[in-house]
């Protein structure tokens, strides 16, 4: 039965409809795999009873010939998404045992289309991190290992549990959120596909807020086609989210495998950063050649304000976080640590409830929003953000359909290897991903090959606003050339 977990989401969908196995059998296979893989700490909450009930309902619809797009497909949900009556904590102690009375719009869309929920997936606390090491539940562990070494590796962050679960075949696909690379970076680290859609393409309603002008939901999956299928269900206008865009949702699956002949792909010269690993440079060149061989036209483009993206991001994101996280005070829900008075209770609750990285970002955000520093930091960062967005607009106005770049500056690193004494070392992992969030653009990470140590490396494609379809066509070319990557089972 465990062979069912090795299927792609597309294969599982098609074979379920042919009645080769049942949704109940598919769910059971994944629940068994989850039990056997608890060493990865990918799931922070397993929901076997709910999975079995949803699978039974899916089987009834399949038997009646009334299958919905995702009927019976077993998925994991990042712990940033509110799930009705199922514990949702953003992997923070301050949301201790919080049970939402509502469902996030994105997860509701998946259940509407027949998907089955296996459980809640690990992430960095409040999605603040690039390695999944800041989770209150402990780090998620990558299913990958360096060649001839047993060092536990990070799966990336913040959607590390989602990436680890998909790569280790503990679900057919998973939801993630991407504020500065939190879908694309873990996808690259674990050899899977991750999509950050255009800002406003997926509703943010019911997702625990980190930085509201940057956060965007998206899928993680083992193939480009699987990711396209998931995004088609996740996306859509939501009147409950004022930033949600009222545009029809294309059939993204139809774009997979489409011709890229004549598409103009930009290679940004500013992404050749100092100290870039030689293997990343080779990966990038190889990806460009694959696209050129399939008929794409390669052009060098300039994004001159790229070097300011990281510092601007690490002002804007903490500023928004400090505002969003002010609601966690121990009064209405979550953790409460008593004190002499209300002010004392606030302080005690936040001191006990927030981890070090979250506290650091709240303090930075509060500082840059303070009266004496608002103009010098926050306002200036917003002006830089506008310039970064304009850089992309000028490139696309010149006829470029997509931009090709590395997804990460290196392969995955070991747990505890980075950021211990200097958090900036960890922040540098986001150098290739944060400009996309600042500009609100879509991006996709697709596996491009292996490092010298046998670890996955990802390539990133960046598109025009609401130009996800060309990205799926281009990514499928890279996927076909690079092949799919799978870790050797050790857990």
C-alpha positions as CSV (number, residue, x, y, z in Angstrom):
1,X,0.0,0.0,0.0
2,X,2.9,2.4,0.7
3,X,3.6,2.4,-3.0
4,X,0.7,4.8,-3.3
5,X,2.7,7.5,-1.6
6,X,5.2,7.5,-4.5
7,X,2.6,8.6,-7.0
8,X,2.5,12.2,-8.2
9,X,-0.7,14.1,-7.5
10,X,-1.6,13.9,-11.2
11,X,-1.2,10.1,-11.3
12,X,-3.1,9.7,-8.1
13,X,-6.0,11.9,-9.4
14,X,-6.2,9.9,-12.7
15,X,-5.9,6.5,-11.1
16,X,-8.5,7.3,-8.4
17,X,-11.0,8.2,-11.2
18,X,-10.2,4.9,-12.9
19,X,-11.0,3.2,-9.5
20,X,-7.6,1.5,-9.4
21,X,-7.6,2.1,-5.6
22,X,-9.8,4.1,-3.2
23,X,-9.3,7.5,-1.6
24,X,-9.4,5.6,1.8
25,X,-6.5,3.4,0.7
26,X,-4.6,6.5,-0.5
27,X,-5.1,8.3,2.8
28,X,-4.2,5.2,4.8
29,X,-1.0,4.8,2.9
30,X,0.0,8.4,3.7
31,X,-1.0,8.1,7.3
32,X,1.2,5.1,7.6
33,X,4.1,6.9,5.9
34,X,3.6,9.8,8.3
35,X,3.9,7.5,11.4
36,X,7.1,6.0,10.0
37,X,8.6,9.5,9.3
38,X,8.1,11.3,12.6
39,X,11.9,11.7,12.8
40,X,11.5,14.4,10.1
41,X,9.1,16.4,12.4
42,X,7.3,17.6,9.2
43,X,3.9,17.5,10.8
44,X,3.1,19.3,14.0
45,X,-0.4,17.8,14.1
46,X,-1.7,14.7,12.4
47,X,-5.5,14.5,11.7
48,X,-6.1,10.8,10.9
49,X,-9.8,10.8,11.8
50,X,-10.5,13.8,9.7
51,X,-8.5,12.3,6.8
52,X,-10.4,9.0,6.9
53,X,-13.8,10.8,7.0
54,X,-12.9,13.1,4.1
55,X,-11.6,10.1,2.2
56,X,-14.8,8.1,2.7
57,X,-16.8,11.1,1.4
58,X,-14.5,11.3,-1.6
59,X,-15.0,7.6,-2.4
60,X,-18.8,8.1,-2.3
61,X,-18.5,10.9,-4.9
62,X,-16.1,8.9,-7.0
63,X,-18.5,6.0,-7.0
64,X,-21.3,8.2,-8.0
65,X,-19.3,9.7,-10.9
66,X,-19.4,13.1,-9.3
67,X,-15.6,13.7,-8.8
68,X,-14.4,17.2,-8.1
69,X,-11.0,18.4,-9.3
70,X,-9.0,17.2,-6.3
71,X,-11.3,14.4,-5.2
72,X,-9.6,12.1,-2.7
73,X,-6.1,13.7,-3.0
74,X,-4.2,13.7,0.3
75,X,-2.7,17.1,1.2
76,X,-0.8,18.7,4.1
77,X,-1.6,22.3,5.4
78,X,1.1,24.7,6.7
79,X,0.3,25.7,10.3
80,X,-0.1,29.3,9.2
81,X,-3.6,28.5,7.7
82,X,-6.6,28.5,10.0
83,X,-8.4,25.2,9.9
84,X,-11.8,25.1,11.6
85,X,-11.8,23.2,14.9
86,X,-8.2,22.0,14.2
87,X,-5.3,23.4,16.2
88,X,-3.6,26.3,14.4
89,X,-0.6,27.9,16.1
90,X,1.7,29.4,13.5
91,X,4.2,27.2,15.3
92,X,4.4,29.7,18.2
93,X,3.8,29.1,21.9
94,X,1.7,32.3,22.0
95,X,-1.1,30.6,20.0
96,X,-1.0,27.6,22.4
97,X,-3.8,25.2,21.5
98,X,-5.8,27.9,19.5
99,X,-8.8,26.3,17.7
100,X,-10.1,28.5,15.0
101,X,-13.9,28.7,14.5
102,X,-13.3,29.4,10.8
103,X,-11.5,28.0,7.8
104,X,-8.9,30.0,5.7
105,X,-10.2,30.7,2.2
106,X,-7.3,28.8,0.5
107,X,-7.8,25.6,2.6
108,X,-11.6,25.9,2.2
109,X,-11.1,26.0,-1.6
110,X,-9.1,22.8,-1.5
111,X,-11.8,21.0,0.6
112,X,-14.4,22.4,-1.7
113,X,-12.6,20.7,-4.6
114,X,-12.5,17.3,-2.8
115,X,-9.0,17.3,-1.2
116,X,-8.3,15.3,2.0
117,X,-6.5,16.9,5.0
118,X,-3.7,14.8,6.5
119,X,-2.6,17.3,9.1
120,X,-0.8,20.6,9.9
121,X,2.8,21.1,8.8
122,X,5.8,22.6,10.6
123,X,7.0,26.1,9.8
124,X,9.3,28.8,11.3
125,X,7.5,30.6,14.1
126,X,5.0,33.1,12.5
127,X,6.8,32.2,9.2
128,X,9.8,34.2,10.3
129,X,12.9,32.3,9.1
130,X,14.8,30.6,6.3
131,X,15.4,27.2,7.8
132,X,12.4,26.1,10.0
133,X,14.7,26.3,13.0
134,X,12.6,28.9,14.9
135,X,9.5,26.7,15.2
136,X,8.2,26.2,18.8
137,X,7.8,22.5,17.9
138,X,11.4,22.1,16.9
139,X,13.0,22.1,13.5
140,X,11.7,20.1,10.6
141,X,14.4,17.9,9.1
142,X,15.1,17.5,5.4
143,X,14.7,14.1,3.9
144,X,17.9,14.8,2.0
145,X,21.5,14.0,3.3
146,X,24.8,15.1,2.0
147,X,26.7,12.4,0.2
148,X,28.5,10.1,2.7
149,X,27.4,12.2,5.7
150,X,24.6,12.0,8.3
151,X,24.4,15.6,9.3
152,X,20.7,16.6,9.7
153,X,19.9,19.3,7.1
154,X,17.4,22.1,7.1
155,X,14.5,21.8,4.6
156,X,14.5,25.6,4.2
157,X,11.9,28.0,5.6
158,X,9.5,29.1,6.5
159,X,7.5,26.4,4.8
160,X,10.0,23.7,5.8
161,X,7.5,21.2,7.0
162,X,5.5,21.5,3.8
163,X,8.7,21.0,1.7
164,X,10.0,18.1,3.8
165,X,6.6,16.3,3.7
166,X,6.2,16.6,-0.1
167,X,9.8,15.5,-0.8
168,X,9.5,12.6,1.7
169,X,6.2,11.4,0.1
170,X,4.2,12.2,3.3
171,X,1.5,14.0,1.2
172,X,0.8,14.5,-2.5
173,X,1.1,18.3,-2.1
174,X,1.0,21.0,0.5
175,X,0.1,24.6,1.1
176,X,2.8,27.2,1.9
177,X,3.1,30.9,2.3
178,X,5.8,33.1,0.8
179,X,6.7,36.5,2.3
180,X,10.3,36.7,1.1
181,X,10.9,33.3,-0.4
182,X,9.3,30.9,2.1
183,X,7.9,28.6,-0.6
184,X,10.6,28.9,-3.3
185,X,13.6,28.5,-1.0
186,X,12.4,25.3,0.8
187,X,11.3,23.9,-2.6
188,X,14.8,24.4,-4.0
189,X,16.4,22.9,-0.9
190,X,14.3,19.7,-1.1
191,X,14.2,19.1,-4.8
192,X,10.5,19.9,-5.4
193,X,8.4,22.6,-7.1
194,X,7.1,25.7,-5.3
195,X,5.0,28.5,-6.6
196,X,4.6,32.0,-5.2
197,X,1.7,33.5,-7.1
198,X,1.2,37.2,-7.9
199,X,0.2,39.2,-4.8
200,X,-3.6,39.1,-4.7
201,X,-4.0,35.9,-6.7
202,X,-4.8,33.8,-3.6
203,X,-6.8,35.1,-0.7
204,X,-4.9,35.9,2.5
205,X,-8.1,35.6,4.6
206,X,-7.6,33.1,7.5
207,X,-3.8,33.0,7.1
208,X,-1.9,34.1,10.2
209,X,-0.4,37.5,9.2
210,X,3.3,38.1,9.1
211,X,3.8,41.0,6.7
212,X,0.5,41.8,5.0
213,X,1.8,43.6,1.9
214,X,4.2,40.7,1.2
215,X,2.4,37.4,2.3
216,X,1.0,35.2,-0.4
217,X,-0.2,31.6,-0.3
218,X,1.0,29.0,-2.9
219,X,1.5,25.3,-3.5
220,X,4.4,22.9,-3.0
221,X,4.4,19.7,-5.1
222,X,6.6,17.1,-6.6
223,X,6.0,18.2,-10.2
224,X,5.2,21.3,-12.2
225,X,1.9,19.8,-13.3
226,X,1.0,19.0,-9.7
227,X,1.7,22.5,-8.6
228,X,-0.4,23.9,-11.5
229,X,-3.4,21.7,-10.5
230,X,-3.2,22.9,-6.8
231,X,-2.9,26.5,-7.7
232,X,-6.0,26.3,-9.9
233,X,-8.0,25.3,-6.8
234,X,-6.2,27.6,-4.3
235,X,-6.5,30.8,-6.4
236,X,-9.6,33.0,-6.8
237,X,-11.2,36.2,-5.8
238,X,-12.3,36.5,-2.1
239,X,-14.4,39.5,-1.0
240,X,-13.2,38.9,2.5
241,X,-9.7,39.9,1.5
242,X,-9.5,43.5,0.1
243,X,-6.2,42.7,-1.5
244,X,-7.6,39.8,-3.4
245,X,-7.9,40.5,-7.2
246,X,-11.1,39.9,-9.0
247,X,-9.8,38.1,-12.1
248,X,-10.8,34.8,-13.6
249,X,-8.5,31.9,-12.6
250,X,-6.9,30.2,-15.7
251,X,-6.5,26.5,-16.1
252,X,-2.9,26.4,-15.1
253,X,-2.5,22.7,-15.9
254,X,-3.2,23.5,-19.6
255,X,-0.1,25.7,-19.7
256,X,2.2,22.8,-18.6
257,X,4.1,21.5,-21.5
258,X,3.1,24.4,-23.7
259,X,5.5,25.7,-26.4
260,X,8.0,28.3,-25.3
261,X,9.2,29.0,-28.8
262,X,9.7,32.8,-29.2
263,X,9.3,33.6,-25.5
264,X,11.9,36.1,-24.3
265,X,13.7,35.1,-21.1
266,X,15.7,37.7,-19.2
267,X,19.0,36.9,-17.5
268,X,19.5,39.7,-14.8
269,X,23.2,40.6,-14.5
270,X,22.7,41.9,-11.0
271,X,21.9,38.4,-9.7
272,X,25.6,37.4,-10.3
273,X,26.4,38.3,-6.7
274,X,29.9,38.3,-5.2
275,X,30.9,35.0,-3.8
276,X,28.3,33.0,-5.7
277,X,29.1,29.3,-5.6
278,X,30.5,28.0,-8.9
279,X,27.9,25.2,-9.0
280,X,25.1,27.8,-8.8
281,X,26.6,29.7,-11.7
282,X,26.8,26.4,-13.8
283,X,23.2,25.5,-12.8
284,X,22.0,28.9,-14.0
285,X,23.8,28.6,-17.3
286,X,22.5,25.1,-17.8
287,X,18.9,26.2,-17.2
288,X,19.3,29.0,-19.7
289,X,20.6,26.6,-22.3
290,X,17.7,24.2,-21.8
291,X,15.3,27.1,-22.4
292,X,17.2,28.3,-25.4
293,X,17.2,24.7,-26.9
294,X,13.4,24.7,-26.5
295,X,13.1,27.9,-28.5
296,X,13.2,30.7,-26.0
297,X,15.2,33.8,-26.7
298,X,17.7,34.8,-24.0
299,X,18.4,38.4,-23.3
300,X,20.5,40.1,-20.7
301,X,18.5,42.5,-18.5
302,X,19.3,44.9,-15.8
303,X,17.5,45.2,-12.4
304,X,19.8,48.0,-11.0
305,X,18.1,48.3,-7.5
306,X,18.5,44.6,-6.7
307,X,21.3,45.2,-4.2
308,X,18.9,47.2,-2.1
309,X,16.2,44.6,-2.0
310,X,17.4,42.6,1.0
311,X,17.9,45.7,3.4
312,X,14.6,47.1,2.2
313,X,12.8,43.8,2.9
314,X,14.3,43.5,6.3
315,X,12.8,46.9,7.2
316,X,9.4,46.6,5.6
317,X,8.6,43.0,6.7
318,X,9.5,43.5,10.4
319,X,7.7,46.8,10.5
320,X,4.5,45.1,9.3
321,X,5.1,42.2,11.6
322,X,5.4,44.5,14.7
323,X,2.0,45.9,13.8
324,X,0.4,42.5,13.0
325,X,1.7,40.8,16.1
326,X,0.5,43.5,18.5
327,X,-2.8,41.5,18.7
328,X,-1.2,38.7,20.6
329,X,-1.6,39.9,24.2
330,X,-3.0,37.0,26.2
331,X,-6.5,38.5,26.6
332,X,-8.7,36.8,24.0
333,X,-7.0,33.6,22.9
334,X,-3.7,31.6,23.1
335,X,-1.2,31.7,25.9
336,X,-1.8,33.9,29.0
337,X,0.8,34.4,31.7
338,X,-0.7,36.3,34.6
339,X,0.8,39.5,36.0
340,X,0.2,42.2,38.6
341,X,-1.9,44.2,36.1
342,X,-2.9,44.2,32.4
343,X,0.4,45.8,31.3
344,X,2.4,43.2,33.3
345,X,0.3,40.4,31.8
346,X,1.0,41.7,28.3
347,X,4.7,41.7,29.0
348,X,4.8,38.3,30.6
349,X,2.7,36.7,27.9
350,X,4.8,38.1,25.1
351,X,8.1,37.3,26.8
352,X,7.0,33.6,27.3
353,X,5.1,33.3,24.0
354,X,7.4,34.7,21.4
355,X,10.7,33.0,20.3
356,X,14.0,34.8,19.8
357,X,13.6,35.4,16.1
358,X,10.1,36.8,16.4
359,X,11.1,39.1,19.2
360,X,14.1,40.3,17.2
361,X,11.9,41.2,14.2
362,X,9.2,42.9,16.4
363,X,11.9,45.0,18.0
364,X,13.4,46.0,14.6
365,X,9.9,46.8,13.3
366,X,9.0,48.9,16.3
367,X,12.3,50.8,16.0
368,X,12.0,51.6,12.3
369,X,8.4,52.8,12.8
370,X,9.2,55.0,15.8
371,X,8.8,58.7,15.5
372,X,12.5,59.5,15.2
373,X,13.4,56.9,12.7
374,X,10.3,56.4,10.5
375,X,11.6,58.7,7.7
376,X,15.1,57.5,7.8
377,X,14.3,53.8,7.6
378,X,10.7,52.8,6.9
379,X,9.8,55.6,4.4
380,X,13.1,55.2,2.6
381,X,12.6,51.4,2.4
382,X,9.2,51.9,0.8
383,X,10.7,54.3,-1.8
384,X,13.4,51.7,-2.6
385,X,10.6,49.1,-2.9
386,X,8.9,51.3,-5.6
387,X,12.2,51.5,-7.5
388,X,12.6,47.7,-7.4
389,X,9.1,47.3,-8.7
390,X,9.8,49.8,-11.5
391,X,13.0,47.9,-12.5
392,X,10.8,44.8,-13.2
393,X,8.1,46.9,-14.9
394,X,10.7,48.3,-17.4
395,X,12.1,44.9,-18.2
396,X,8.6,43.4,-18.9
397,X,7.7,46.5,-20.9
398,X,10.7,45.8,-23.1
399,X,9.0,42.5,-24.1
400,X,10.5,40.1,-21.7
401,X,8.1,37.3,-20.8
402,X,10.0,35.9,-17.7
403,X,13.2,36.2,-15.8
404,X,15.5,33.2,-15.0
405,X,17.6,33.3,-11.8
406,X,18.9,31.0,-9.1
407,X,16.5,30.2,-6.3
408,X,19.1,30.1,-3.6
409,X,22.8,31.1,-3.2
410,X,23.7,27.5,-2.0
411,X,22.4,24.1,-1.3
412,X,20.8,23.2,2.0
413,X,22.9,23.6,5.1
414,X,23.0,21.7,8.4
415,X,20.8,22.4,11.4
416,X,22.7,24.9,13.6
417,X,25.3,25.8,10.9
418,X,24.0,29.3,10.2
419,X,22.8,32.4,12.0
420,X,23.8,31.4,15.5
421,X,25.9,34.4,16.2
422,X,24.9,36.6,13.3
423,X,21.3,36.6,12.1
424,X,22.3,38.4,8.9
425,X,24.1,35.3,7.7
426,X,20.7,33.6,7.7
427,X,18.9,36.5,6.1
428,X,21.3,36.4,3.1
429,X,19.7,33.1,2.0
430,X,16.8,35.2,0.7
431,X,18.9,37.3,-1.6
432,X,17.4,35.9,-4.8
433,X,13.8,35.6,-3.6
434,X,12.8,38.8,-1.7
435,X,12.7,41.2,-4.8
436,X,9.8,39.1,-6.2
437,X,7.8,39.7,-3.0
438,X,8.6,43.4,-2.9
439,X,7.4,43.8,-6.4
440,X,4.3,41.5,-5.9
441,X,5.3,39.3,-8.9
442,X,4.8,35.5,-9.4
443,X,7.8,33.2,-9.1
444,X,8.3,29.4,-9.4
445,X,11.2,27.3,-8.1
446,X,11.9,24.1,-10.0
447,X,14.7,21.6,-9.4
448,X,17.7,22.1,-11.8
449,X,20.2,19.5,-10.6
450,X,22.4,18.3,-7.7
451,X,25.3,20.0,-5.9
452,X,28.7,18.4,-5.6
453,X,27.5,17.0,-2.2
454,X,24.4,15.4,-3.9
455,X,21.9,18.0,-2.7
456,X,19.1,19.6,-4.7
457,X,19.6,23.0,-6.4
458,X,16.7,25.1,-7.7
459,X,16.2,27.5,-10.5
460,X,13.7,30.4,-10.2
461,X,11.5,31.8,-12.9
462,X,9.9,35.3,-12.3
463,X,6.9,36.4,-14.3
464,X,4.8,39.4,-15.1
465,X,1.9,40.3,-12.7
466,X,-0.7,37.5,-13.1
467,X,1.6,35.8,-15.7
468,X,1.8,32.4,-14.0
469,X,0.9,30.5,-17.1
470,X,4.2,31.2,-19.0
471,X,6.1,30.3,-15.9
472,X,4.4,26.8,-15.9
473,X,5.4,26.3,-19.6
474,X,9.0,27.4,-19.0
475,X,9.3,25.4,-15.7
476,X,8.1,22.2,-17.4
477,X,11.0,22.6,-19.9
478,X,13.5,22.7,-17.1
479,X,11.8,19.9,-15.3
480,X,11.9,17.7,-18.4
481,X,15.6,18.4,-18.9
482,X,16.7,18.1,-15.3
483,X,14.5,15.2,-14.3
484,X,12.8,14.7,-11.0
485,X,14.9,14.4,-7.8
486,X,14.1,12.1,-4.9
487,X,16.0,11.6,-1.6
488,X,17.3,8.2,-0.5
489,X,15.2,7.1,2.4
490,X,17.1,7.0,5.8
491,X,14.3,7.7,8.3
